[in-house]
Amino acid sequence: MAALTFTLKNNLIRSLDCSRLTTDILANKSTADIEVMVLEAYNTVGDWFTVSGSDSTQIVFKGTNQHLTHIGKQMPNGTITIEGDCGDFLGQNMQGGVIICKGNAGDRAGDKMRRGLLLIEGNAGDYCASSLMAGTLGVLGTTGRYLAYGMKRGTLLLAKPPADQATWVDCGLHTLPFLSLLFKSFTNIDTKFSKITSTRAQRWMGDISCTGKAEILLLDQD
Amino acid sequence: MNQNDIQIDDTFAEAFNMRGTRVLITAQNLKWAYNAANAMTGFATSVIGCGVEAGIERELAEDETPDGRPGVSILMFAMGSKVLMQQLETRMGQCILTCPTAAAFSGLASEDQISLGRNLRYFGDGNQISKLLPDADGNNQRYWRIPVMDGEFITQETTGMVRAIGGGNFLVLGESQPQVLAACEAAIEAMKKLPNVIMPFPGGVVRSGSKVGSKYPKMFASTNDAFCPTLKGRVKTELDRGIESVMEIVIDGLTFEDIALSMKVGIEAACSLGPDAGIKRISAGNYGGKLGPHLFKLHEILGT
């Protein structure tokens, strides 16, 4: 079965809440059923997207831009691939599964995320991983202000150095065999993250304004 | 029946139901994987005194392990699930957690799961980290990262437990102690290449086979006098005049077929030395077929 694909029809210039386009809500729905689903206000899926494919465990967004918000909100399982940029609240309160964003993500990516894997190949906006509770969030590009604000547990994997933060404490540079396990779990995922091999990382723990049990790992790729 | 002109007794080995598990141990290199695995499988020759019977099954290449490091797989057997769980947790805590660079992973997929690092995680005193990651088949597996002085100890939360069989065996009877030991060593070398079995005694060989009961009321097992060469003529013996030494190889395995194949391979390897090497007979240990539900008949095994 081909992945259930949402291709943006028009050049969206205002935000559009995509929180209903997740694997659990779309399971066992026909294309016709999906097209009449209301996303917000009077906007249906069919107004904004061309829908194709039928495998609701594999969802793909094409032709996207920064106005598509709340993609993957509360998703319990499956995979969402965004072949471009997306807006704020990517993977908010995510409960499981995998989200891959091939472009840039807006603010508050991974907000209150509880479980699963959220991989952003481009840049992430402000408040990335805010209040994240568990799971793994990776960003290959840059991150904005207030990184991991209120992050409780879980792992934030970075390829580029974050700005200094008062509530994150430096735990030093380490070789972590755990990263081999993590990278191995990327093997079957179509993402640039699967090319990472370095198990050496700078570690911070925080956010000490709350539990202080989360970690930021900055990959040492020299 | 003869194998390479060596007599094979028309008898059988009698084996028992056990519970078994497999654990994959990895480390920075094979030397440290063996250090961990040897400790984990130490003092695990017989359930009579050790609680479990355990041994190293085989070496694992880097592409066979979850974390991409070299390692070894361990098989561990006990008479019941409760003892197996207790022993696994104790040995994980004292032998793997303590060993530099070592990590432990599940080696068996099974509906029955027992704790590998589920309780050991509390050693982290609140600093332990859980990670739920998909394996090669896409099934989520939970791992624990426990901060320790050399870095992090990584262990999978559980491993599988299956019904298994313990106590497959055969006896090698020969003219002298060195000759019997040489035949047993040849058998063990061949048997170690097979999967799903271990030979838990020192070097895979046991010299003190036992019988049920004793003249002393407190002893529930005592020396197998019928196979003790120095008692020939004094007790009801199983030995001919020319036999001066007997050694036993005991096998635990995941299935009947695994044990039967290892017995066949081991007996053929021992017999390949021939009668000129002092090997006279191959026999097996049993309790008359009344105690263990699994009977490994030597003639049937070698005939297949």
Interface residues (C-beta under 8 A of the other chain):
Chain A: G96 R115 A134 G135 T136 R153 T155 H174 T175 L176 P177 F178 S180 L181 L182 K184 S185 T187 N188 K213 E215
Chain B: P66 D67 G68 R69 T101 A103 G126 N127 I129 S130 K131 L132 L133 P134 D135 A136 G138 N140 Y143 R145 G151 E152 I154
